[in-house]
């Protein structure tokens, strides 16, 4: 009967919305249990693995971790390890894992010395951008100290250079998407390999949270 469709549609929308809300407050101990698979790559303290390009999770805001797990689950981010794992998580588990890694503070070795000219190039891109090529400064979105702003702009300072490079390349080649207003798709598309390497090296050398 046509007159019932709006009501049924509203009920469906409410049900879907309710299903996306964790049933209980996020819990660090539950998160530790749910994160046992994560530990193999990201370590128990969230230190990640610079050699393999696995990011530090202790630097990310909890909302950002949840959002990225949702993006892996939906296919907005493509990774053969993360996508199957994320697909098996519900919203409660995502929130708990985010709470667990949000409570960590990893001990990470200082990055090896990098060419001074490369660091200078990276510093300029990070703090000033290159407006002749329509590349804004990283700080304009990720905060003046590049320690992240909200769920959409992750912390970059102290993150592994290998991970930052891989993500900028992913934005550039289209294997990562769904960012606010397609900002990173546009920015990464204008960056050269040298730009990416320089910005990543500089950001990795900065103090973390």
C-alpha positions in Angstrom: 0.0 0.0 0.0 1.7 3.2 -1.1 0.7 5.3 2.0 2.9 3.0 4.2 6.2 3.4 2.2 7.3 6.6 3.9 6.8 5.0 7.3 8.6 1.8 6.3 11.4 3.9 4.8 11.8 5.8 8.0 11.9 2.7 10.1 14.6 1.2 7.8 16.7 4.3 8.0 16.5 4.3 11.8 17.4 0.7 12.0 20.4 1.2 9.8 21.5 4.2 11.8 21.2 2.2 15.0 23.2 -0.7 13.6 26.1 1.7 13.0 26.3 2.9 16.7 28.3 0.8 19.1 26.2 -0.9 21.7 28.4 0.2 24.6 31.1 2.7 25.3 34.5 1.9 23.8 36.6 -0.2 26.1 40.4 -0.4 26.0 40.6 -4.0 27.4 38.1 -5.3 24.8 40.1 -3.4 22.2 43.3 -5.2 23.3 41.5 -8.5 22.7 40.1 -7.4 19.3 43.5 -6.0 18.2 45.4 -9.3 18.5 45.5 -9.5 14.7 46.6 -5.9 14.4 49.6 -6.5 16.7 51.3 -8.6 14.1 51.8 -5.6 11.9 51.2 -2.5 14.1 52.8 -3.9 17.3 51.1 -3.9 20.7 52.0 -0.3 21.4 51.0 0.9 18.0 54.6 1.5 16.8 54.0 0.1 13.4 56.9 -1.0 11.1 58.8 1.6 9.2 60.6 -1.0 7.0 57.3 -2.5 5.8 55.4 0.8 5.7 52.9 -0.1 8.5 51.8 3.1 10.2 52.1 4.1 13.8 48.6 3.8 15.2 49.3 5.5 18.6 49.5 8.8 16.7 46.0 8.6 15.2 42.9 10.1 16.9 40.3 7.4 17.8 37.7 8.9 15.5 40.3 8.7 12.6 41.0 5.0 13.3 37.3 4.2 13.3 36.8 6.1 10.1 39.7 4.4 8.3 38.5 0.9 9.3 35.1 1.8 7.9 36.8 3.0 4.7 38.7 -0.3 4.4 35.5 -2.2 5.0 33.6 -0.2 2.3 36.5 -0.4 -0.2 37.4 3.3 -0.2 40.9 2.2 0.8 42.5 -0.8 -0.9 44.9 -3.1 0.9 45.0 -6.9 0.7 45.7 -7.2 4.4 43.4 -4.6 5.9 40.3 -5.1 3.8 39.5 -8.7 4.9 40.2 -7.8 8.5 38.0 -4.7 8.5 35.1 -6.6 6.8 35.0 -8.9 9.9 34.7 -6.1 12.4 31.5 -4.6 13.7 31.2 -1.0 14.9 31.7 -1.9 18.5 35.0 -3.7 17.7 36.2 -0.8 15.7 35.5 1.6 18.5 37.2 -0.7 21.0 40.3 -1.1 18.8 40.5 2.6 18.4 40.3 3.1 22.1 43.1 0.6 22.7 45.5 2.2 20.3 44.5 5.7 21.4 45.7 4.8 24.8 49.2 3.7 23.6 52.4 5.7 23.4 54.9 3.9 21.3 58.7 4.0 21.7 60.0 4.6 18.1 63.6 5.0 17.2 64.6 8.4 15.7 64.6 8.2 11.9 68.0 8.0 10.3 69.7 11.2 9.1 68.3 12.5 5.8 69.9 14.7 3.1 69.7 18.3 4.3 68.5 19.5 0.9 65.6 17.0 0.9 64.6 18.0 4.4 64.6 21.7 3.3 62.4 20.9 0.3 60.0 19.0 2.6 59.9 21.8 5.2 58.9 24.3 2.5 56.1 22.0 1.2 54.9 21.2 4.7 54.8 24.7 6.0 54.4 26.9 2.9 53.2 24.6 0.1 53.8 25.5 -3.5 51.0 27.8 -4.6 52.5 28.1 -8.1 51.5 24.5 -8.5 48.3 24.8 -6.3 49.8 22.6 -3.6 48.7 23.9 -0.1 50.8 23.5 3.0 50.2 20.3 5.0 49.8 22.5 8.1 46.7 24.2 6.6 44.7 21.0 7.2 46.7 18.8 9.6 47.4 21.6 12.1 50.3 23.9 12.7 52.3 21.2 14.4 51.0 18.5 12.0 49.6 16.5 14.9 46.2 16.1 13.4 42.8 17.8 13.4 39.7 15.7 14.0 38.7 12.6 12.3 39.5 13.6 8.8 43.0 15.0 9.1 45.4 12.6 10.8 48.6 13.3 12.7 51.6 13.3 10.4 54.4 14.5 12.7 56.5 11.5 13.7 54.7 9.1 11.4 56.9 6.7 9.4 58.2 8.2 6.2 57.5 5.0 4.3 53.8 5.1 5.3 53.4 8.8 4.4 55.0 8.1 1.0 52.8 5.1 0.3 49.6 7.0 1.1 50.4 10.0 -1.0 51.1 7.6 -3.9 47.8 5.9 -3.1 45.9 9.2 -3.3 47.8 10.0 -6.6 47.0 6.7 -8.3 43.4 6.4 -7.0 43.7 3.4 -4.8 42.7 5.6 -1.8 39.7 7.9 -1.9 36.8 9.3 0.0 38.6 12.2 1.6 36.8 15.5 2.4 36.1 17.5 -0.8 38.6 15.3 -2.6 41.4 17.4 -1.2 44.1 14.8 -1.0 43.2 13.4 -4.5 43.9 16.9 -5.9 46.9 17.7 -3.8 48.7 14.4 -4.3 48.0 14.5 -8.0 50.1 17.7 -8.3 53.0 16.3 -6.3 56.1 14.8 -7.9 58.0 11.8 -6.6 60.6 14.2 -5.2 57.9 16.2 -3.5 56.4 13.1 -1.8 59.7 11.8 -0.7 60.8 15.2 0.7 57.5 15.9 2.6 57.5 12.4 4.1 61.1 12.6 5.2 60.5 16.0 6.9 57.3 15.0 8.6 58.9 11.7 9.9 61.7 13.8 11.5 59.2 16.0 13.5 58.3 15.4 17.2 55.3 13.2 17.6 52.5 13.8 20.2 
